[in-house]
Amino acid sequence: MKIDLTETTSSKINQALVSARRAIGTPAIGMVLTLVIVTDEENAYDALKSAGDASREHPSRLIAVIKRHSRSPRARRDARLDAEVRVGSDAGTGETVVLRLHGELANHAQSVVLPLLLPDAPVVVWWPEDAPADPAKDPLGALAQRRITDTYSAELPLDELAVRAATYSPGDTDLAWTRITPWRSMLAAALDQQPAEVIGAIVEGESDNPSCELLAMWLADRLGVPVERTLSEGPGLTAVRMETKNGVIVLDRADGGLATLSMQNQPDRAVALKRRDTAELLAEELRRLDPDNTYASSVKFGVDKLHAGGEVTAKPVDSAADKADKASEAKAPAAKKAPAKKAASK
């Protein structure tokens, strides 16, 4: 069921939601959260479709905020709110409200969204593109417990990744990080099967891919080893090689779908590692609403060293043994740093 409202208010939108639920015979609300989508007309359809698919796992009230900035000074002074209410089969497993804010009202979206939030339910804000520099300080982001961005959609993804690190607040996350969850799980499982000290790693993927950089920083942060970043033709992340004292562990995905896991003294194994769509990524992020400390640690690690073909090196940690050995190490000649390998292409 769809209801179009022109020059309306938040109160009338709430009344339309109640009337629509009664009309289709489902007066009870069974939704678990409110997902606010901040987008534009060009990307609204794809964003709502992905959010609707994700709502099958997490029944939600979807609120799409579309800011319509007028060109003429007179039109910019006229504040107007148009809305579209969808309930039932037209809204997946929850409710959908599409808000179009005109004129000066576009600068005060939070005042329109606040009365439409589900009571006593978590709020998540998602920017499919054009995310603010500091999501937590954005008026809409301040309403949420969880804020989702996507650095991959930025014009300069690696620069955007550095911004995410500089402005991180608990509750922030990024779909570029969500994309590497299967990779992180598979690599952790491989080290469980073959426990050995890791002495270095190589992350291979296409240029300007923030997921590749995040995986490299995650490995360097968690393992405390130098991680080299090399290039390939993609798609996306294509291979990870971890050098251990018992041999090399290789997770190679050349075609973007099926990967091969190779370990010393074990037969090669094919593992499913397909590239997931936005709905799957969004559904994963909605499963947890607490701060992701692992993402925070990874995105802040070595951001200043992000460059294609370069090396992300773990920061030294001064332990008691390190301090005891400093005198003898200072007398020893400094080891020459190995030159970064040239970018590989396939």
Contacts in CASP RR format, 6 or more apart in sequence:
PFRMAT RR
TARGET T0000
AUTHOR 0000-0000-0000
METHOD contacts of the structure
MODEL  1
MKIDLTETTSSKINQALVSARRAIGTPAIGMVLTLVIVTDEENAYDALKS
AGDASREHPSRLIAVIKRHSRSPRARRDARLDAEVRVGSDAGTGETVVLR
LHGELANHAQSVVLPLLLPDAPVVVWWPEDAPADPAKDPLGALAQRRITD
TYSAELPLDELAVRAATYSPGDTDLAWTRITPWRSMLAAALDQQPAEVIG
AIVEGESDNPSCELLAMWLADRLGVPVERTLSEGPGLTAVRMETKNGVIV
LDRADGGLATLSMQNQPDRAVALKRRDTAELLAEELRRLDPDNTYASSVK
FGVDKLHAGGEVTAKPVDSAADKADKASEAKAPAAKKAPAKKAASK
1 20 0 8 1.000
1 23 0 8 1.000
1 24 0 8 1.000
1 86 0 8 1.000
1 87 0 8 1.000
1 88 0 8 1.000
1 90 0 8 1.000
2 84 0 8 1.000
2 85 0 8 1.000
2 86 0 8 1.000
2 90 0 8 1.000
3 16 0 8 1.000
3 19 0 8 1.000
3 20 0 8 1.000
3 84 0 8 1.000
3 85 0 8 1.000
3 86 0 8 1.000
4 82 0 8 1.000
4 83 0 8 1.000
4 84 0 8 1.000
4 85 0 8 1.000
5 12 0 8 1.000
5 13 0 8 1.000
5 16 0 8 1.000
5 82 0 8 1.000
5 83 0 8 1.000
5 84 0 8 1.000
5 85 0 8 1.000
6 82 0 8 1.000
7 80 0 8 1.000
7 81 0 8 1.000
7 82 0 8 1.000
8 81 0 8 1.000
8 82 0 8 1.000
8 83 0 8 1.000
9 81 0 8 1.000
10 81 0 8 1.000
10 112 0 8 1.000
10 114 0 8 1.000
10 115 0 8 1.000
10 116 0 8 1.000
11 115 0 8 1.000
13 83 0 8 1.000
13 85 0 8 1.000
13 97 0 8 1.000
13 99 0 8 1.000
13 116 0 8 1.000
14 115 0 8 1.000
14 116 0 8 1.000
16 83 0 8 1.000
16 85 0 8 1.000
17 85 0 8 1.000
17 87 0 8 1.000
17 95 0 8 1.000
17 97 0 8 1.000
18 27 0 8 1.000
20 85 0 8 1.000
20 87 0 8 1.000
20 88 0 8 1.000
21 27 0 8 1.000
21 28 0 8 1.000
21 29 0 8 1.000
21 87 0 8 1.000
21 95 0 8 1.000
24 87 0 8 1.000
24 88 0 8 1.000
26 87 0 8 1.000
26 88 0 8 1.000
29 118 0 8 1.000
30 59 0 8 1.000
30 94 0 8 1.000
31 59 0 8 1.000
31 60 0 8 1.000
31 61 0 8 1.000
31 94 0 8 1.000
31 95 0 8 1.000
31 118 0 8 1.000
31 121 0 8 1.000
32 58 0 8 1.000
32 59 0 8 1.000
32 60 0 8 1.000
32 121 0 8 1.000
32 122 0 8 1.000
33 58 0 8 1.000
33 60 0 8 1.000
33 61 0 8 1.000
33 118 0 8 1.000
33 121 0 8 1.000
33 122 0 8 1.000
33 123 0 8 1.000
33 124 0 8 1.000
33 286 0 8 1.000
33 289 0 8 1.000
34 60 0 8 1.000
34 61 0 8 1.000
34 63 0 8 1.000
34 116 0 8 1.000
34 117 0 8 1.000
34 118 0 8 1.000
34 121 0 8 1.000
34 122 0 8 1.000
34 123 0 8 1.000
34 124 0 8 1.000
35 51 0 8 1.000
35 54 0 8 1.000
35 55 0 8 1.000
35 60 0 8 1.000
35 61 0 8 1.000
35 62 0 8 1.000
35 63 0 8 1.000
35 124 0 8 1.000
35 125 0 8 1.000
35 126 0 8 1.000
35 286 0 8 1.000
36 63 0 8 1.000
36 65 0 8 1.000
36 113 0 8 1.000
36 123 0 8 1.000
36 124 0 8 1.000
36 125 0 8 1.000
36 126 0 8 1.000
36 140 0 8 1.000
36 143 0 8 1.000
36 144 0 8 1.000
37 44 0 8 1.000
37 47 0 8 1.000
37 48 0 8 1.000
37 51 0 8 1.000
37 62 0 8 1.000
37 63 0 8 1.000
37 64 0 8 1.000
37 65 0 8 1.000
37 126 0 8 1.000
37 128 0 8 1.000
38 65 0 8 1.000
38 109 0 8 1.000
38 125 0 8 1.000
38 126 0 8 1.000
38 127 0 8 1.000
38 140 0 8 1.000
39 47 0 8 1.000
39 64 0 8 1.000
39 65 0 8 1.000
39 66 0 8 1.000
39 127 0 8 1.000
39 128 0 8 1.000
39 129 0 8 1.000
40 66 0 8 1.000
40 67 0 8 1.000
40 129 0 8 1.000
40 130 0 8 1.000
41 66 0 8 1.000
41 68 0 8 1.000
43 128 0 8 1.000
43 129 0 8 1.000
44 64 0 8 1.000
44 66 0 8 1.000
44 98 0 8 1.000
46 128 0 8 1.000
46 278 0 8 1.000
47 64 0 8 1.000
47 126 0 8 1.000
47 128 0 8 1.000
48 62 0 8 1.000
48 64 0 8 1.000
48 96 0 8 1.000
48 98 0 8 1.000
49 279 0 8 1.000
50 128 0 8 1.000
50 277 0 8 1.000
50 278 0 8 1.000
50 279 0 8 1.000
50 282 0 8 1.000
51 60 0 8 1.000
51 62 0 8 1.000
51 126 0 8 1.000
51 279 0 8 1.000
51 282 0 8 1.000
52 62 0 8 1.000
52 91 0 8 1.000
52 92 0 8 1.000
52 93 0 8 1.000
52 96 0 8 1.000
52 279 0 8 1.000
53 279 0 8 1.000
53 283 0 8 1.000
54 60 0 8 1.000
54 279 0 8 1.000
54 280 0 8 1.000
54 282 0 8 1.000
54 283 0 8 1.000
54 286 0 8 1.000
55 62 0 8 1.000
55 92 0 8 1.000
55 93 0 8 1.000
55 94 0 8 1.000
56 92 0 8 1.000
56 93 0 8 1.000
57 283 0 8 1.000
57 286 0 8 1.000
58 283 0 8 1.000
58 286 0 8 1.000
58 287 0 8 1.000
59 93 0 8 1.000
59 94 0 8 1.000
60 94 0 8 1.000
60 286 0 8 1.000
61 94 0 8 1.000
61 95 0 8 1.000
61 96 0 8 1.000
61 97 0 8 1.000
61 116 0 8 1.000
61 117 0 8 1.000
61 118 0 8 1.000
62 91 0 8 1.000
62 94 0 8 1.000
62 95 0 8 1.000
62 96 0 8 1.000
62 97 0 8 1.000
63 96 0 8 1.000
63 97 0 8 1.000
63 99 0 8 1.000
63 113 0 8 1.000
63 116 0 8 1.000
63 117 0 8 1.000
64 96 0 8 1.000
64 97 0 8 1.000
64 98 0 8 1.000
64 99 0 8 1.000
65 99 0 8 1.000
65 101 0 8 1.000
65 109 0 8 1.000
65 112 0 8 1.000
65 113 0 8 1.000
65 140 0 8 1.000
66 98 0 8 1.000
66 99 0 8 1.000
66 100 0 8 1.000
66 101 0 8 1.000
67 101 0 8 1.000
67 106 0 8 1.000
67 109 0 8 1.000
68 100 0 8 1.000
68 101 0 8 1.000
68 102 0 8 1.000
68 103 0 8 1.000
68 106 0 8 1.000
69 76 0 8 1.000
69 103 0 8 1.000
69 106 0 8 1.000
70 76 0 8 1.000
70 78 0 8 1.000
70 102 0 8 1.000
70 103 0 8 1.000
75 102 0 8 1.000
75 103 0 8 1.000
76 103 0 8 1.000
76 104 0 8 1.000
77 103 0 8 1.000
77 104 0 8 1.000
78 102 0 8 1.000
78 103 0 8 1.000
78 104 0 8 1.000
79 102 0 8 1.000
79 103 0 8 1.000
79 104 0 8 1.000
79 105 0 8 1.000
80 101 0 8 1.000
80 102 0 8 1.000
80 103 0 8 1.000
80 105 0 8 1.000
81 99 0 8 1.000
81 100 0 8 1.000
81 101 0 8 1.000
81 102 0 8 1.000
81 105 0 8 1.000
81 112 0 8 1.000
82 99 0 8 1.000
82 100 0 8 1.000
82 102 0 8 1.000
83 97 0 8 1.000
83 98 0 8 1.000
83 99 0 8 1.000
83 100 0 8 1.000
84 96 0 8 1.000
84 97 0 8 1.000
84 98 0 8 1.000
85 95 0 8 1.000
85 96 0 8 1.000
85 97 0 8 1.000
86 95 0 8 1.000
86 96 0 8 1.000
86 97 0 8 1.000
86 98 0 8 1.000
87 94 0 8 1.000
87 95 0 8 1.000
87 96 0 8 1.000
88 94 0 8 1.000
88 95 0 8 1.000
90 96 0 8 1.000
97 116 0 8 1.000
99 109 0 8 1.000
99 112 0 8 1.000
99 113 0 8 1.000
101 109 0 8 1.000
101 112 0 8 1.000
105 112 0 8 1.000
108 139 0 8 1.000
109 139 0 8 1.000
109 140 0 8 1.000
110 139 0 8 1.000
110 140 0 8 1.000
110 142 0 8 1.000
110 143 0 8 1.000
113 140 0 8 1.000
113 143 0 8 1.000
114 143 0 8 1.000
117 123 0 8 1.000
117 143 0 8 1.000
122 145 0 8 1.000
122 146 0 8 1.000
122 289 0 8 1.000
123 143 0 8 1.000
123 144 0 8 1.000
123 145 0 8 1.000
123 146 0 8 1.000
124 144 0 8 1.000
124 145 0 8 1.000
124 146 0 8 1.000
124 147 0 8 1.000
124 148 0 8 1.000
124 285 0 8 1.000
124 286 0 8 1.000
124 289 0 8 1.000
125 135 0 8 1.000
125 138 0 8 1.000
125 140 0 8 1.000
125 141 0 8 1.000
125 143 0 8 1.000
125 144 0 8 1.000
125 146 0 8 1.000
125 147 0 8 1.000
125 148 0 8 1.000
126 147 0 8 1.000
126 148 0 8 1.000
126 149 0 8 1.000
126 282 0 8 1.000
127 135 0 8 1.000
127 147 0 8 1.000
127 148 0 8 1.000
127 149 0 8 1.000
127 150 0 8 1.000
128 150 0 8 1.000
128 153 0 8 1.000
128 278 0 8 1.000
129 150 0 8 1.000
129 153 0 8 1.000
129 154 0 8 1.000
130 153 0 8 1.000
131 149 0 8 1.000
131 150 0 8 1.000
131 154 0 8 1.000
132 138 0 8 1.000
133 163 0 8 1.000
133 167 0 8 1.000
134 167 0 8 1.000
134 169 0 8 1.000
135 141 0 8 1.000
135 147 0 8 1.000
135 149 0 8 1.000
135 167 0 8 1.000
135 169 0 8 1.000
135 172 0 8 1.000
136 142 0 8 1.000
136 147 0 8 1.000
136 167 0 8 1.000
136 169 0 8 1.000
136 171 0 8 1.000
136 172 0 8 1.000
137 167 0 8 1.000
141 147 0 8 1.000
145 171 0 8 1.000
145 289 0 8 1.000
146 171 0 8 1.000
146 173 0 8 1.000
146 285 0 8 1.000
146 289 0 8 1.000
147 169 0 8 1.000
147 171 0 8 1.000
147 172 0 8 1.000
147 173 0 8 1.000
148 173 0 8 1.000
148 174 0 8 1.000
148 175 0 8 1.000
148 282 0 8 1.000
148 285 0 8 1.000
149 164 0 8 1.000
149 172 0 8 1.000
149 173 0 8 1.000
149 174 0 8 1.000
149 175 0 8 1.000
150 174 0 8 1.000
150 175 0 8 1.000
150 176 0 8 1.000
151 157 0 8 1.000
151 160 0 8 1.000
151 161 0 8 1.000
151 164 0 8 1.000
151 174 0 8 1.000
151 176 0 8 1.000
151 210 0 8 1.000
152 175 0 8 1.000
152 176 0 8 1.000
152 179 0 8 1.000
152 209 0 8 1.000
152 210 0 8 1.000
152 211 0 8 1.000
154 160 0 8 1.000
156 208 0 8 1.000
157 176 0 8 1.000
157 208 0 8 1.000
157 209 0 8 1.000
157 210 0 8 1.000
158 208 0 8 1.000
158 210 0 8 1.000
158 213 0 8 1.000
158 306 0 8 1.000
160 210 0 8 1.000
161 176 0 8 1.000
161 210 0 8 1.000
161 213 0 8 1.000
161 214 0 8 1.000
161 299 0 8 1.000
161 303 0 8 1.000
161 306 0 8 1.000
162 303 0 8 1.000
162 304 0 8 1.000
162 306 0 8 1.000
164 172 0 8 1.000
164 174 0 8 1.000
164 299 0 8 1.000
165 299 0 8 1.000
165 300 0 8 1.000
165 303 0 8 1.000
166 303 0 8 1.000
168 296 0 8 1.000
168 299 0 8 1.000
168 300 0 8 1.000
170 291 0 8 1.000
170 296 0 8 1.000
171 290 0 8 1.000
171 291 0 8 1.000
171 292 0 8 1.000
172 295 0 8 1.000
172 296 0 8 1.000
173 285 0 8 1.000
173 292 0 8 1.000
173 295 0 8 1.000
174 210 0 8 1.000
174 214 0 8 1.000
174 295 0 8 1.000
174 299 0 8 1.000
175 278 0 8 1.000
175 281 0 8 1.000
175 282 0 8 1.000
175 285 0 8 1.000
176 210 0 8 1.000
176 211 0 8 1.000
176 214 0 8 1.000
177 211 0 8 1.000
177 214 0 8 1.000
177 292 0 8 1.000
177 295 0 8 1.000
177 298 0 8 1.000
177 299 0 8 1.000
178 281 0 8 1.000
178 284 0 8 1.000
178 285 0 8 1.000
179 211 0 8 1.000
179 237 0 8 1.000
179 275 0 8 1.000
179 276 0 8 1.000
179 281 0 8 1.000
180 211 0 8 1.000
180 214 0 8 1.000
180 215 0 8 1.000
180 218 0 8 1.000
180 237 0 8 1.000
181 284 0 8 1.000
182 273 0 8 1.000
182 276 0 8 1.000
183 215 0 8 1.000
183 237 0 8 1.000
183 240 0 8 1.000
183 251 0 8 1.000
183 273 0 8 1.000
184 215 0 8 1.000
184 218 0 8 1.000
186 251 0 8 1.000
186 259 0 8 1.000
186 261 0 8 1.000
186 271 0 8 1.000
186 273 0 8 1.000
187 219 0 8 1.000
187 240 0 8 1.000
187 242 0 8 1.000
187 249 0 8 1.000
187 251 0 8 1.000
190 242 0 8 1.000
190 249 0 8 1.000
190 251 0 8 1.000
190 261 0 8 1.000
190 263 0 8 1.000
191 198 0 8 1.000
191 242 0 8 1.000
191 249 0 8 1.000
193 263 0 8 1.000
193 266 0 8 1.000
194 244 0 8 1.000
194 246 0 8 1.000
194 249 0 8 1.000
194 263 0 8 1.000
194 264 0 8 1.000
194 266 0 8 1.000
196 244 0 8 1.000
196 245 0 8 1.000
196 246 0 8 1.000
196 247 0 8 1.000
197 244 0 8 1.000
197 245 0 8 1.000
198 223 0 8 1.000
198 225 0 8 1.000
198 242 0 8 1.000
198 243 0 8 1.000
198 244 0 8 1.000
199 225 0 8 1.000
199 243 0 8 1.000
199 244 0 8 1.000
199 245 0 8 1.000
200 223 0 8 1.000
200 225 0 8 1.000
200 226 0 8 1.000
200 227 0 8 1.000
200 228 0 8 1.000
200 242 0 8 1.000
200 243 0 8 1.000
201 216 0 8 1.000
201 219 0 8 1.000
201 220 0 8 1.000
201 223 0 8 1.000
201 225 0 8 1.000
201 226 0 8 1.000
201 227 0 8 1.000
201 228 0 8 1.000
201 240 0 8 1.000
201 241 0 8 1.000
201 242 0 8 1.000
201 243 0 8 1.000
202 227 0 8 1.000
202 228 0 8 1.000
202 229 0 8 1.000
202 230 0 8 1.000
202 239 0 8 1.000
202 240 0 8 1.000
202 241 0 8 1.000
203 212 0 8 1.000
203 215 0 8 1.000
203 216 0 8 1.000
203 219 0 8 1.000
203 227 0 8 1.000
203 228 0 8 1.000
203 229 0 8 1.000
203 230 0 8 1.000
203 237 0 8 1.000
203 239 0 8 1.000
203 240 0 8 1.000
204 212 0 8 1.000
204 230 0 8 1.000
204 231 0 8 1.000
204 232 0 8 1.000
204 237 0 8 1.000
204 238 0 8 1.000
204 239 0 8 1.000
204 240 0 8 1.000
204 241 0 8 1.000
204 344 0 8 1.000
205 212 0 8 1.000
205 230 0 8 1.000
205 231 0 8 1.000
205 232 0 8 1.000
205 234 0 8 1.000
205 236 0 8 1.000
205 237 0 8 1.000
205 238 0 8 1.000
205 239 0 8 1.000
206 212 0 8 1.000
206 231 0 8 1.000
206 232 0 8 1.000
206 233 0 8 1.000
206 234 0 8 1.000
206 235 0 8 1.000
206 236 0 8 1.000
206 237 0 8 1.000
206 238 0 8 1.000
207 231 0 8 1.000
207 308 0 8 1.000
208 308 0 8 1.000
209 236 0 8 1.000
209 237 0 8 1.000
211 236 0 8 1.000
211 237 0 8 1.000
212 229 0 8 1.000
212 236 0 8 1.000
212 237 0 8 1.000
213 229 0 8 1.000
213 306 0 8 1.000
213 312 0 8 1.000
214 298 0 8 1.000
214 299 0 8 1.000
215 237 0 8 1.000
215 240 0 8 1.000
216 227 0 8 1.000
216 229 0 8 1.000
216 312 0 8 1.000
217 227 0 8 1.000
217 298 0 8 1.000
217 299 0 8 1.000
217 301 0 8 1.000
217 302 0 8 1.000
217 303 0 8 1.000
217 312 0 8 1.000
218 294 0 8 1.000
218 298 0 8 1.000
218 301 0 8 1.000
219 225 0 8 1.000
219 227 0 8 1.000
219 240 0 8 1.000
219 242 0 8 1.000
220 226 0 8 1.000
220 227 0 8 1.000
220 301 0 8 1.000
220 302 0 8 1.000
220 312 0 8 1.000
220 313 0 8 1.000
220 314 0 8 1.000
221 297 0 8 1.000
221 298 0 8 1.000
221 301 0 8 1.000
221 314 0 8 1.000
223 314 0 8 1.000
224 314 0 8 1.000
224 317 0 8 1.000
225 314 0 8 1.000
226 311 0 8 1.000
226 312 0 8 1.000
226 313 0 8 1.000
226 314 0 8 1.000
227 311 0 8 1.000
227 312 0 8 1.000
227 313 0 8 1.000
227 314 0 8 1.000
228 309 0 8 1.000
228 310 0 8 1.000
228 311 0 8 1.000
228 312 0 8 1.000
228 340 0 8 1.000
228 341 0 8 1.000
229 307 0 8 1.000
229 308 0 8 1.000
229 309 0 8 1.000
229 310 0 8 1.000
229 311 0 8 1.000
229 312 0 8 1.000
230 309 0 8 1.000
230 341 0 8 1.000
230 343 0 8 1.000
230 344 0 8 1.000
231 308 0 8 1.000
231 309 0 8 1.000
231 343 0 8 1.000
231 344 0 8 1.000
231 345 0 8 1.000
232 238 0 8 1.000
232 239 0 8 1.000
232 344 0 8 1.000
232 345 0 8 1.000
232 346 0 8 1.000
233 345 0 8 1.000
233 346 0 8 1.000
234 256 0 8 1.000
234 346 0 8 1.000
235 256 0 8 1.000
235 275 0 8 1.000
236 256 0 8 1.000
236 275 0 8 1.000
237 253 0 8 1.000
238 252 0 8 1.000
238 253 0 8 1.000
238 254 0 8 1.000
238 256 0 8 1.000
238 346 0 8 1.000
239 250 0 8 1.000
239 251 0 8 1.000
239 252 0 8 1.000
239 253 0 8 1.000
239 254 0 8 1.000
240 250 0 8 1.000
240 251 0 8 1.000
241 248 0 8 1.000
241 249 0 8 1.000
241 250 0 8 1.000
242 248 0 8 1.000
242 249 0 8 1.000
242 250 0 8 1.000
246 264 0 8 1.000
247 263 0 8 1.000
247 264 0 8 1.000
248 262 0 8 1.000
248 264 0 8 1.000
249 261 0 8 1.000
249 262 0 8 1.000
249 263 0 8 1.000
249 264 0 8 1.000
250 260 0 8 1.000
250 261 0 8 1.000
250 262 0 8 1.000
250 263 0 8 1.000
251 259 0 8 1.000
251 260 0 8 1.000
251 261 0 8 1.000
251 262 0 8 1.000
251 271 0 8 1.000
251 273 0 8 1.000
252 259 0 8 1.000
252 260 0 8 1.000
252 262 0 8 1.000
253 259 0 8 1.000
253 260 0 8 1.000
253 273 0 8 1.000
254 346 0 8 1.000
256 273 0 8 1.000
256 274 0 8 1.000
256 275 0 8 1.000
257 272 0 8 1.000
257 273 0 8 1.000
257 274 0 8 1.000
257 275 0 8 1.000
258 270 0 8 1.000
258 271 0 8 1.000
258 272 0 8 1.000
258 273 0 8 1.000
258 274 0 8 1.000
259 270 0 8 1.000
259 271 0 8 1.000
259 272 0 8 1.000
259 273 0 8 1.000
260 268 0 8 1.000
260 269 0 8 1.000
260 270 0 8 1.000
260 271 0 8 1.000
261 268 0 8 1.000
261 269 0 8 1.000
261 270 0 8 1.000
261 271 0 8 1.000
262 268 0 8 1.000
301 312 0 8 1.000
301 315 0 8 1.000
302 312 0 8 1.000
302 315 0 8 1.000
305 311 0 8 1.000
305 312 0 8 1.000
305 313 0 8 1.000
306 312 0 8 1.000
308 343 0 8 1.000
309 340 0 8 1.000
309 341 0 8 1.000
309 342 0 8 1.000
309 343 0 8 1.000
310 340 0 8 1.000
311 340 0 8 1.000
316 322 0 8 1.000
END
